[in-house]
Amino acid sequence: MIGQPYLIDVDWGDLVQAVITAVISFAVLLVSVMLMVWFERKVVSRLQNRIGPNQAGPFGLLQTLFDGTKLFFKEDLIPAEADRFVFKLAPYLALVPAFLMFTIIPVAGDFSNGHDGSVMVGGEKMFFQVIDPPVGILFFLAMSALGVYGIMLAGWSSGSKYPLIGSVRASAQVISYEAALGLALASVLLVTGTLSTNGIVQAQSGGFTSWALVTTGFVPFVIFVIAGTAELNRPPFDLVEAEQEIVGGFHTEYSSIRFALFFLAEFMNVVTMSAIFVTLFLGGPAPAWDFPWIDLPLPGALMGFIWFFGKLLIFLFMFVWFRATLPRLRYDQLMDLGWKVLIPLALGWLLVLAGIRVAQDNNIGLADTAFGDTLIILVIGLAGLAAGAGLLAAAIKNARNEASAVALPTSGIVGMED
């Protein structure tokens, strides 16, 4: 995928180029989704000691294609009580944001030795992403929040109670975990100093030690992974489609191609979110280290793609591993984790990073060296976090004790009044 990062004066040539780039990106993403479904089936079968797809094509690679074709020819059902227009529109509202998030991700390029990841094509500087707006990360947050509208409208428009419960759960889940996701993301922006995805990768191009995974102190990465998994409605946070409780969740009434679109959007979101993880915390296509002893006859852009793809596989496997091993949370556990753990921890860690950044920039003089200033701020911040965690735990315990004190009357035989 080769595209210009951002265009101010757009002419017809640029427009045609952008359309072609978007079409190619969408085709590559569709193939990636098909392979991701196959990958998940094979890995889960190995982890659970079962046999995965192995008959349709070599190693079962064509099984997903055949399943999608089968769904095209299934009967398309619309409930009698459904809002027909919204019912038909909802799958597209879930699918389109998943693709738009992918357009801002640099998937290749030479970021070694201070390069900006560009290549020269026809005398013009081009980048291996569809577009790189100056506020690319804000665009990602907007699209990730917009995707829940497809789920919400699907459940509401079905005219059935179980899909409605699933869609309400989805909206509450997104509200709960979007805050933690944004706070963890703010830590990366504080360290890298840019909202551009290409700029974020450039800020991490100095090797492993410059990755945001390290420079933010690992905590935002863990929070982002947990919140991102909840945003995707993936196990163990797949309560919007908990079959034991609400049949099939928000898409219970869907069939045929419209169900396939929801299925496609879910796995497309997995690939896109994994690519976001790589871009924000693992340096994207930037190499983790140089190989001065190996002279590979490969262009820098191709090496960038190899690095990106290798990092992407780590997160794709992580999502499959979660699905195969972790039990589903209860809904109260889901809310408690988001509001009582992730949000306070993400906010507190962001304040610690901000204090360290101020100490580094202004030389506040708490110690003889800048490292000493940083260490003192870190210790003070961790002490503040510990104190805040203790106060929060005490408040939660006190609230539970007050709730349990309001006990129901004990059962027994009540005497008749005279």
N, C-alpha and C positions, 0 to 999 in steps of 0.2 A: 504494500500500500504506500503510495507516494503522493503526498499532498502538501500544499502550501500551508504554513501554520496559521496565518491570519492575513486577511486581505481587506484593505480599506477602499482602494479604487478598483472595483470589480468590472471587468469587461466580459464580452461573450466567451472569449477563450478561457478565462478563468472559471466562468460558470460551467462550461462544458467539462473542463478538467475536474471541477469539484464534483459534478454529477457522476462522472466515470469513476472517480476515486471512491465515492460513496457506494456505488454499485459493487465495485470490486471488494470493498471492505465488508459489505453485507454478505456477499457470496462466501468470502473466507470465514466469516463468523458463523454462517449456517453450516458449513462443513465442520468447523470446530465444534459446534453444538452436537452434530451427529456423532462425531468421534467421542465427545464427552459422555454421551449416553452409553455408548459401547464401553468406554473406559470404566464408568461407574458400575455397570453390570458385571464386568469381568472382575474388577477388584473386590466388589462385595461378595461375589461368588467364591473368590479365593479366601477372603477373610472369614466367611461363614461355612467353608468346606462344602460348597455346592458347585454345580457345573453351570457356567454361564453360557451365553450365546456361542455356538460353535458350528452351526449348520448352514446359516445363510451367508455365503461368501467365505473367503479365507479368514479363519479365526472368528467367524461370526461378525465380520465388519459391516456387512450389509443388513444386519438385523434391524437396525434403527430405520434405515431407508424403507424396508418392507413394512415395518409397523406404521410409519407415516403414510405410506401409500394406502394401507388398509384403512386408516382413519378417514382418508379422503372419500372413500366409497361407502362409509357407514351412513346410516340414516341420520339426518339432521333434525333434531327435535327442539321445539320451542314450547315451553309450558304455556298452558292456556291463560294463566294469570300473570304472565310475564309482561314487562314493558318491552315490546319487541325491538324498538330502535336502540335503547340502551343495552339490551341483552346482546344484540349483535355487535355493538360498538365496543363493549368492555374488553374483549380479547385483544383488540388492536391497541387500546390504551395501556394494556400491560406489556405488549410486545415492543412498541415503538420506543419508549424510554430506555429499554434494555439495549437497543442498538445505538441510540444517540449517545449513551454513556461511553460506548466503545470508540466513538469517533475522536475523542480527545486523547487517546492513549498512544504514546509513541511505542511502536512494537519492534523497531529496529533502528539502526543508525550507529554512527561511530562517535561515541562519547568518551573515548580514551584520550588522554593527554590534552584535556581542555577543549576538545572538539564539541560542537553544538549539535551533533547528530545529523547534520544535513549532508546531502549529496548534490552534485552539480548535474543537472539534466538540461541539455539545450541552452547552456549558458545561464540558467536560473538555479537559485538555491531552493532545493525541495527537501521536505521532511517526510519521514515514514509514519505519518498519522494524517487523518483526514483534515483536521483543523486544530489549531492550538490558540484559542482565544485567551486574552490576558487574564480572564477570570474563569479559567477552565475548571478549577476545583469547585467553585460555586455552581457552575453548570452541572457538575456531577451530583452535588447535593440536591439541586433542584430536580433532576431527572430521577434520582433514587426515591425522593419523596413523591414524585408524580406517579410512579409506577403503582402505588397502592390504590390510586383512583380506579384502575381497571379491576382490581380485586373487590373493592368496595361496591362499585356499581354492578359487578357481576352478581354478587350476593343479594344486593337490594332488588335488582331488576328481575330476579328469578321468580319472585312471588312465592317463595318457600322459606320456612323458618330456619332450617338448618344452614342453607347457604348464607342467610342473613347473619346468623350467629358467627359464622366463619369470617365474614367480611368485617363485622364489628371488631372481632378479635384482631384482624389485620391492622385496622386503623389504630387501635389502642397500642398494638405492638410497635408500630412505626413511630408513633408519638413518643413512646417510652425510650426507644433505642436510638432514635435520630439525634437526640441531645447528646448522648454519650459518643456517638459516631462523630458528630461535629466537634466536640471538645477534643477528642483524640486527634482529629484532623487538624485542629488549630495548633496543636503541638508541633506537627510537621511543618506547618506554614511559618510558625515562629522561628524554627531552626533554619529552614531553607530561604525564607524571606521573599517568596513569590507565590502567586496563585496559578501560574502557568505550569502545566504538566511537563512541558519540555524544560522549563527552568528548574523544576523540582528534580528532574533527572540530572541536569547539569550540576546542580548543587551537591549531588551524591556521586559524582563521577571520579572521586579521588580514591576509590577502592572501598573495601569492606568497612573500614573505620569511619568513612564519611557517610555511610548509609544512615537514613533516619532511624532505622531499627536500633542503631547504636547511639546516635547523637541525642535521641529523645529519651534514652534510658529504658527501652524495652516495654515499659508500662503502657504507653499509648498504643503500641503495636498489639499487645494482648487485648486491650479494650476494643480496638478497632476490629480485630478478628471476631470477638464475641458479638459485638454490635452488628457487624456486617453479616454474620451468620443469621442473626435474628431478623435483619432487614430482608434477607432472602427467603425467610420462612423455611429454612432448611433445618433438619434434625440437629439438635434436640429442641428446636424452637418452632416446629411445624404444627403449631396448635390451630392454625387457620384451616387445616385440612385433616384434623385428627379423626380418623375413620372410626375409632371406638366410641367417640363422643357425638360427632355431628356428621355421620355418614361419610361424606367425602369433602365436606367443607364448602367453600365458596363456589366451586365448579361442579357441585353435585348434579345440577340440571343440564350441564353441557354435554354435548356429544359431537361426534364427527370432527370436522375441521376446526370448529371453534374450541373444542377441548384440546386439539393438537396445538393450537396457538398458545394456550395457557401453558401447556407442557413445554413448548418451544421457548416461551418467555422465561420460564423457571430456569432452564439449563443455560439459556443465553445470559441470564443474570449471574449465574455461577461463574461462567467464563469471564464476563466483564468485571465482576467484583474481584476475582482472582488477579486479573490484570491491574486493577486499581491497587491492590495490595502490593504487587510487585513494583509499580510505579512510585508509590508513596514511601515505602519502607525498605525496599531492596534495590533501589537504584535503576529500575527499569532495564533497558538494554545496556546500561553501563557495566563494564566488567568488574568482578569482585577483586581481581588482582591481575597484574600483567604476567605474561609468560615470556620473559626475556630469553629463556633457553629454548623456546620453540618458535620456529619461524613458519607459521601456517600460511599457505598460499591462498588466503581468503580475504576479501575486502572487509573493511571495518564495519560496513553496514550489515553484512551477513553474519559477522561475528556477534554484532549486537543482537541480531535476531536469535542466534543460538543461545546467548546468555538469557534473553528474555524468555524464550521457550522453556529453558531448563528451570528457571525460577517459577514460571507459571505452573509447571507440572507439580511442584511442591505443594502449592495451594490447592490445586485440583484434587490431588491425592488426599490432602487434609480434609476437604469437604466430604469425600467419599468415606474416609476413615471415621469421621464424626457420625455419618449416617449408619454405618455398620456396627458401631460399638456403643453409642451413647443412648440411654433411654430418654423418652420425651419428658420434659418438665411439666409439672402442674402449672395451671395458669397463675396461681398466686406466687409460685416460685419464679415464674417468668417476670412478673411485675416487681417482685422484691429485688431480684438481681439487677434489673434496669435502674430503678429509682433509688434503692438504698445502698447499692454497691458501685455500679459502674459510673453513674453520673457524679456522685461525690468524689470518687477516686480520680476520674478524668479531670474534673475541675481543680482539685487540689494539686495534681501533678502539673497541670498547665501553669498554675501560680508558681510552683517551684521552678519550672523551666524559665518562666518570665523573670523571677528573681535572679537566677543564675545569669541570664542574658544581660540584665541591668548591671550586675556586678562585673561582668566581662567588659561591657562597653564603657562604663564610667569609672572603673578603678576606684571603688568606694573606700578602699584603704582599711578594711577590717584586718588584713594580714599584710605581710611584707611582699607577697607575690600575688599575681592574678589567680594562680591555682589555689592559693590559700583562701582568697576571697570566695572563690567558687565552692571550695570544700566547706567553708563556714556557712554559706547560704544553703548548701545542700543539707547540712546537718540540721540547721534551723527549720528548713522546710519539711524534712522528714519528721522532726519532732512535732511540728504543727499538724502534719497529716495524722500522726499517731494520736495526738490529743483530739483532733476532730473526729477520728474514727471511734475513740472511746466515748465521746459525748453523743455521737449518733447511736452507738450501740446501747448506751444507757437510756436514751430517749425512746428507742424502739422497745426495749425491755419494759420501761415504765408504762408505755402505751398498751402493751400486751397484758401487763398485770392489771391495769385499770379495766381493760375489756373483760378479762376473766373474772374480775370482782363483781361484775354485773351478771350474776348467775341466775338461771331460771329457778323458780320455786321448786322445791323438792316434791316429788310425787308422793302421794299418800291418800288416805281416806279422809275426806273432808266431812266433818260432822254437819248434820242438818241443823239449820237455825230453827229456834222455836217460833 
